[in-house]
Amino acid sequence: MNIIVTGAAGFLGFSLSINLLKSKHTVFGIDNLNNYYSLKYKKKRLKELRKFKNFKFSKIDISNFKKLNSFFKKKKIDMIIHFAAQAGVRFSVSNPQNYISSNISGFINILELAKEKSIKKIFYASSSSVYGDNKNYPWKEFYKPRPISLYAKTKQFNEKIGNFYFRKYNMQIVGFRFFTIFGEWGRPDMFLFKLFKSIISKKTLNINNYGKHLRDFTYISDVTKILMLLIKKKFKRHEVINICSSKPISLLEILSYFKNYKFSIKKIGRNKLDVRNTHGDNSKLKKILKRKFTFTDKKESIKNTFDWYKENNIINIT
Ligand SMILES: NC(=O)c1ccc[n+]([C@@H]2O[C@H](COP(=O)([O-])OP(=O)(O)OC[C@H]3O[C@@H](n4cnc5c(N)ncnc54)[C@H](O)[C@@H]3O)[C@@H](O)[C@H]2O)c1
């Protein structure tokens, strides 16, 4: 298949692209290579992707309809996997415009071009953040969204637009509600890589909410296995699916895995933009997969990620 992956230089776009390329699909990667976090790191991911002959890359900002339109011309595309977005909750306070242009205008541009080119299958990234301050755990897909950040609001809006395009134009559109994905090639702005950096550099690590936050951490290799199965499925309506292990752990528990390392932590209060706990229900996912799926052991995968981080000297490029 010919597949467009937006956000291909990002954590999830890169990780899924590697799997698609190994399965002999042709991947047209798009990314604007923004500097929200280390550009050097994004380029390192691209270098890995470019080792595959079936990978083609275009540096495009998805909010630029004209450029995107000329990219779509003359290409026969079977599927779009849309992961490009401005991520991060805190950054949305100082940079709200990025969220509107990338997450909202960008998504509409993608859907419009998919419609024009009759590309029938579109998968996009939503987020667990749409559940916001809902305290009825585990979160099920039909619960009413209660977003508490601008980032989460844009993701909620993506779901509404996805549903609208499905109804109006009969396109297969499916949203993935990702829950704190971690692992090799992960994001330097997220907790785990900040922890690794502190351990190695011996700099103090600030722990939000005194480490009490529970997060439904989900390992990237489990996520890519799940996505490779989901993209083969047929969907008769617009769906949103929790992508989570459904086994949340606290930040304090993760710290305990590293108790043999000497580094200092500073426990601080909760940032109001952070949801207290995240815990998704993954029974809809399992039902769609129609098979048993075993999630990798968390402690083991976190430790493996740390080994990978050290071996690849990620601290020096992030
Ligand atoms: N990683 C997680 O735990 C997680 C959780 C929930 C939701 N998500 C969502 O999944 C998707 C992928 O997340 P990620 O962790 O890989 O983030 P990421 O920041 O690593 O990747 C996003 C990529 O999109 C690119 N991008 C941003 N704006 C763009 C634009 N206007 N045009 C073209 N490219 C643009 C960035 O340069 C980046 O490489 C995002 O939509 C994110 O909101 C991720």
PDBQT file of the ligand as one rigid body, heavy atoms in Angstrom, charges set to zero:
ROOT
HETATM    1  N1  LIG A 401       3.205  10.303  22.668  1.00  0.00    +0.000 N 
HETATM    2  C1  LIG A 401       2.101  10.218  23.403  1.00  0.00    +0.000 C 
HETATM    3  O1  LIG A 401       2.110   9.685  24.521  1.00  0.00    +0.000 OA
HETATM    4  C2  LIG A 401       0.793  10.759  22.891  1.00  0.00    +0.000 A 
HETATM    5  C3  LIG A 401      -0.335  10.695  23.719  1.00  0.00    +0.000 A 
HETATM    6  C4  LIG A 401      -1.546  11.189  23.253  1.00  0.00    +0.000 A 
HETATM    7  C5  LIG A 401      -1.647  11.707  21.973  1.00  0.00    +0.000 A 
HETATM    8  N2  LIG A 401      -0.543  11.776  21.178  1.00  0.00    +0.000 N 
HETATM    9  C6  LIG A 401      -0.693  12.338  19.838  1.00  0.00    +0.000 C 
HETATM   10  O2  LIG A 401      -0.074  11.471  18.900  1.00  0.00    +0.000 OA
HETATM   11  C7  LIG A 401       0.521  12.214  17.839  1.00  0.00    +0.000 C 
HETATM   12  C8  LIG A 401       1.980  11.925  17.737  1.00  0.00    +0.000 C 
HETATM   13  O3  LIG A 401       2.595  12.268  18.978  1.00  0.00    +0.000 OA
HETATM   14  P1  LIG A 401       4.156  12.138  19.209  1.00  0.00    +0.000 P 
HETATM   15  O4  LIG A 401       4.336  11.732  20.624  1.00  0.00    +0.000 OA
HETATM   16  O5  LIG A 401       4.759  11.326  18.131  1.00  0.00    +0.000 OA
HETATM   17  O6  LIG A 401       4.581  13.670  19.086  1.00  0.00    +0.000 OA
HETATM   18  P2  LIG A 401       5.840  14.292  18.337  1.00  0.00    +0.000 P 
HETATM   19  O7  LIG A 401       5.867  15.738  18.723  1.00  0.00    +0.000 OA
HETATM   20  O8  LIG A 401       7.049  13.487  18.603  1.00  0.00    +0.000 OA
HETATM   21  O9  LIG A 401       5.461  14.152  16.812  1.00  0.00    +0.000 OA
HETATM   22  C9  LIG A 401       4.667  15.057  16.099  1.00  0.00    +0.000 C 
HETATM   23  C10 LIG A 401       5.394  15.437  14.825  1.00  0.00    +0.000 C 
HETATM   24  O10 LIG A 401       4.536  16.277  14.066  1.00  0.00    +0.000 OA
HETATM   25  C11 LIG A 401       5.302  17.333  13.496  1.00  0.00    +0.000 C 
HETATM   26  N3  LIG A 401       4.421  18.470  13.291  1.00  0.00    +0.000 N 
HETATM   27  C12 LIG A 401       3.842  19.273  14.220  1.00  0.00    +0.000 A 
HETATM   28  N4  LIG A 401       3.112  20.234  13.642  1.00  0.00    +0.000 NA
HETATM   29  C13 LIG A 401       3.207  20.030  12.294  1.00  0.00    +0.000 A 
HETATM   30  C14 LIG A 401       2.686  20.702  11.154  1.00  0.00    +0.000 A 
HETATM   31  N5  LIG A 401       1.930  21.781  11.287  1.00  0.00    +0.000 N 
HETATM   32  N6  LIG A 401       2.984  20.222   9.936  1.00  0.00    +0.000 NA
HETATM   33  C15 LIG A 401       3.748  19.118   9.792  1.00  0.00    +0.000 A 
HETATM   34  N7  LIG A 401       4.305  18.459  10.821  1.00  0.00    +0.000 NA
HETATM   35  C16 LIG A 401       4.030  18.909  12.070  1.00  0.00    +0.000 A 
HETATM   36  C17 LIG A 401       6.409  17.606  14.515  1.00  0.00    +0.000 C 
HETATM   37  O11 LIG A 401       7.565  18.198  13.929  1.00  0.00    +0.000 OA
HETATM   38  C18 LIG A 401       6.688  16.224  15.083  1.00  0.00    +0.000 C 
HETATM   39  O12 LIG A 401       7.787  15.610  14.448  1.00  0.00    +0.000 OA
HETATM   40  C19 LIG A 401       0.205  13.683  18.143  1.00  0.00    +0.000 C 
HETATM   41  O13 LIG A 401      -0.962  14.029  17.464  1.00  0.00    +0.000 OA
HETATM   42  C20 LIG A 401      -0.026  13.688  19.643  1.00  0.00    +0.000 C 
HETATM   43  O14 LIG A 401      -0.850  14.755  20.029  1.00  0.00    +0.000 OA
HETATM   44  C21 LIG A 401       0.668  11.304  21.614  1.00  0.00    +0.000 A 
ENDROOT
TORSDOF 0
